[in-house]
């Protein structure tokens, strides 16, 4: 039974809870959690799940589908099916996801696409992401020098052009080199490959920052600064993010600057007579 124009019938809302418990959730996301017939929670912290249970009587964990050695694609398939089953039964389902539901989260995208393909109303409500926290905690304005974002394993598996005059953010560094998506973390050997790749564009002594957003109001973000050539021995968690500040100054494109200046002169409004 698909949802009708008045909103009755099955529907799906995937919402972001933000990074910090209780502090980052928006009014619309909170309303969906409170009003849903069933809430599926993709959160690894039991405290967050208990907090959700205070807003809704039927909260079910999606974390049960994760397992060491289990292909991540199978986990996501099961998550999608779990959320869609009550939608097909005509219920309002809310998927509550850590951070932003559309950032490094495949299940919400796939669940929404599948629900829409089956004729149901399905949508996403954004949340405060790790990226937003990173900008605030590290004092980075991505508009000043530019900012590149790459997933760690993807950076190794594909030929990507890095710009050392911009900030570089490397996500999921603790999982780098897990090509089969079977593990919760990888080790120094895989990390050495990441260092080797980054050394193509950055010097060995370039400062990098290991960053983890705070998840509790009483906690603090992890901001650990070290040299690039010390990364192999660093402690990295699955949610650890690497930030490389610019290594060189912005390189002026004098030819393009001259063309822009010429356009400005040609479009100048003549002075009043």
Residue pairs with C-beta under 8 A, 6 or more apart in sequence:
1 9
1 10
1 88
1 89
1 90
2 9
2 10
2 118
2 119
2 120
2 121
3 9
3 10
3 11
3 119
3 120
3 121
7 121
9 90
9 120
9 121
10 86
10 87
10 88
10 89
10 90
10 91
10 92
10 93
10 115
10 120
11 87
11 92
11 93
11 115
11 120
11 121
11 122
12 83
12 84
12 87
12 93
12 94
12 95
12 111
12 112
12 115
12 120
12 121
12 122
12 123
13 32
13 36
13 92
13 93
13 94
13 95
13 122
13 123
13 124
13 125
14 94
14 95
14 97
14 101
14 102
14 108
14 111
14 112
14 122
14 123
14 124
14 125
15 25
15 28
15 29
15 32
15 33
15 94
15 95
15 96
15 97
15 101
15 124
15 125
15 127
16 24
16 25
16 26
16 29
16 97
16 98
16 99
16 100
16 101
16 102
16 125
16 126
16 127
16 128
16 129
17 24
17 25
17 29
17 43
17 48
17 52
17 96
17 97
17 98
17 99
17 127
18 24
18 25
18 26
18 99
18 127
18 128
19 98
19 99
19 128
19 129
19 130
19 133
19 213
19 214
19 215
20 128
20 133
20 213
20 214
20 215
20 216
20 217
21 45
21 47
21 48
21 51
21 215
21 216
21 217
22 51
22 217
23 217
24 127
24 128
25 33
25 127
26 125
26 126
26 127
28 125
29 96
29 125
29 127
30 55
32 94
32 125
33 39
33 52
33 55
33 56
33 94
33 96
34 55
34 56
35 92
35 94
36 56
36 92
36 93
36 94
37 58
37 86
37 91
37 92
37 93
38 56
38 58
38 59
38 60
38 86
38 91
38 92
38 93
38 94
39 52
39 55
39 56
39 58
39 59
39 60
39 93
39 94
39 95
39 96
40 59
40 60
40 61
40 62
40 79
40 82
40 83
40 93
40 94
40 95
40 96
41 48
41 49
41 52
41 59
41 60
41 61
41 62
41 63
41 96
42 62
42 63
42 79
42 95
42 96
42 97
42 98
42 105
42 107
43 49
43 52
43 61
43 63
43 96
43 97
43 98
44 63
44 98
45 215
47 216
48 98
49 59
49 61
52 59
52 96
53 59
56 94
60 82
62 79
62 82
62 95
62 107
65 75
65 78
65 79
65 82
66 75
66 184
67 75
68 182
68 183
68 184
69 182
69 183
70 182
71 180
71 181
71 182
72 181
72 182
73 181
76 106
76 107
76 110
79 107
79 111
80 107
80 110
80 111
80 114
83 93
83 95
83 107
83 111
84 93
84 111
84 114
84 115
84 118
86 93
87 93
87 115
87 120
87 122
88 118
88 120
95 101
95 107
95 108
95 111
97 105
97 108
97 127
99 105
99 127
99 128
99 129
99 130
100 126
100 127
100 128
100 129
100 130
100 131
101 108
101 124
101 125
101 126
101 127
102 108
102 109
102 124
102 126
103 129
103 130
103 131
104 151
104 171
104 172
108 124
111 122
112 122
112 123
112 124
115 121
115 122
116 122
130 213
130 239
130 241
131 149
131 169
133 213
133 214
133 221
134 140
134 169
134 211
134 213
134 241
134 243
135 141
135 142
137 211
137 213
137 214
137 221
137 223
138 209
138 211
138 223
138 243
140 147
140 167
140 243
142 167
145 165
145 166
145 167
145 246
145 250
146 163
146 165
146 166
146 167
147 166
147 167
147 168
147 169
148 162
148 163
148 166
148 167
148 168
148 169
149 169
149 171
150 160
150 168
150 169
150 170
150 171
151 170
151 171
151 172
152 170
152 171
152 172
152 173
152 175
152 176
152 177
152 194
152 242
153 172
153 175
153 176
153 177
153 178
153 179
154 160
155 170
155 194
155 197
156 176
156 177
156 193
156 194
156 197
157 179
162 168
162 198
162 200
162 201
164 201
164 202
164 244
164 246
164 247
164 248
165 246
165 247
165 248
165 249
165 250
165 251
166 246
167 243
167 244
167 245
167 246
168 242
168 243
168 244
169 241
169 242
169 243
169 244
170 194
170 241
170 242
170 243
170 244
171 241
172 238
172 239
172 241
173 191
173 194
173 210
173 236
173 240
173 241
173 242
174 185
174 186
174 236
174 237
174 238
174 239
174 240
175 183
175 184
175 185
175 186
175 238
176 186
176 190
176 191
176 193
176 194
177 186
177 189
177 190
177 191
177 193
177 194
178 186
178 190
184 238
185 236
185 237
185 238
188 232
188 233
191 231
191 232
191 234
191 236
192 232
194 231
195 228
195 229
195 231
195 232
198 228
198 231
198 244
199 228
199 229
201 247
202 228
202 244
202 247
203 228
203 247
204 227
204 228
204 229
205 227
205 228
205 229
206 227
206 228
206 244
206 247
207 225
207 226
207 227
207 228
207 244
207 245
208 225
208 226
208 227
208 228
208 231
208 242
208 243
208 244
209 223
209 224
209 225
209 242
209 243
209 244
209 245
210 222
210 223
210 224
210 225
210 226
210 234
210 236
210 240
210 241
210 242
211 221
211 222
211 223
211 224
211 240
211 241
211 242
211 243
212 221
212 222
212 237
212 239
212 240
212 241
213 221
214 220
214 221
222 240
224 234
226 234
228 244
231 242
